[in-house]
Structures are given as structure tokens and as C-alpha cells.
Amino acid sequence: MPITQAQIEKIVSLAKSYGATRLILFGSIIETPTQARDIDIACDGITGWKLYELAARLEEELHTPLDLVPLSPPSRFTKRIESKGRVLL
């Protein structure tokens, strides 16, 4: 399931409306897009319940399972996302 430009635009637009300052696409959607079953996104600028609200809204809008994770606090996991992922915002 490769991600389309229209999906990326929708993700960025909705995330900005929730206050996102940075978005990085990562995981199987980048590494093996034809085998991906969900979309993995890391973000900055959104905390608490807003993060869960955005994830639910994106799943509804895109009709695709989605994982949304915060980039803060920094960890080895977030460093890997930053080095291997695709920056959307």
C-alpha cells in the first residue's frame, strides 16, 4: 500500500491544524511500501489527548490504520526515525 501525494497532503494539513511543527513518515511505508499495512508518523508540537484525537481523525479520513508517535522526549527510537524517515513537515 504505497502512500499517495493526496494522502500526504491530507496528513500535513490536518496535523498543522492540530499544531504540528514537525512530521516524519517512517516504518514499512518507507522501507517496503508494497507490503505496508499501516502508516507510521512521528510528530512534534502535539501533546496529550490531541495526539490521540489527530490519530483517530487521520484514520477516519484516510481509511487506513495509522500509528502516530511523539518525537519528544528524544530516544534511540526517535533518533532512528529522524535518520531513516521522510520529513513531511
N, C-alpha and C positions, 0 to 999 in steps of 0.2 A: 504494500500500500504506500507508494510514494506520495509525498505531500505536494500539494499544488500551490501555485503562487496565490491563488484566491484564498486558500486556507491560511497561508502565511499572513496575508494582508488582514484577514479577519482576526487572527490571533493578536497581531500587533495593535490593531485598532482597539479591540476590547481590553487588552492589557493596559494600554495607555489610559483608557477611561477609568481604570481602577488605580492608576498611579504608578504603573510600572516604569522603572527608569532603565532597566536592562533586561533583555530576554535572550536566552541561548537555547537553541534546539539541540538535543543530544540523544544518544542511545541508538537503537536499531533503525530509527527513521533516517539517521545519517549513515550508519555503518552498513546496513543491509536493507535498504528501503523496500525492496520487493517482498521481504519476509516480515516486515514490521506489522505489528497488530495494534500498536497504540502510538501516541505522540508523547514524547518526553520533553518538557520545557522547564528550564530553571529561570528564576526571575529575582530581581531586586526591586525594592520600592513598595512592595505589597506585604503586609504582615497580618497575622492573626486570622480571623474569620474571613477577611476579604480575600485571602489566598484561596480558601475553600470555595467561596462564592464564585470567584473567577473560574476556577477549575470546573465547577458544575456548569456554569454558563457556557464555557468553551465546548464541553462535551455535548451539550444540547445543540449548540449552533453548528458544530462540525459533524455531528452524528458519528463520532469516533471516540473510543476510550482515550483518556488523556491523563498523564501524571504531571503535576505542577509542583515543583520543589523550590524552596528558597535558596538563594546563593549566600545568605548570611545565616549563621556565622561561617567564616571560611573553614574548610576542612580539606582532607585529601580528595574526598569525593567532589567537592565543588571545584577544586583546582583541576581535576581531570576533566570535568565538564567544560571549564574555561579553555583548556588546551585542545580538546578534541571536538568541541561543539561548534555549531554555526550560529554566529551572532545575528539576531534578528532586530535588536534594538539596543 
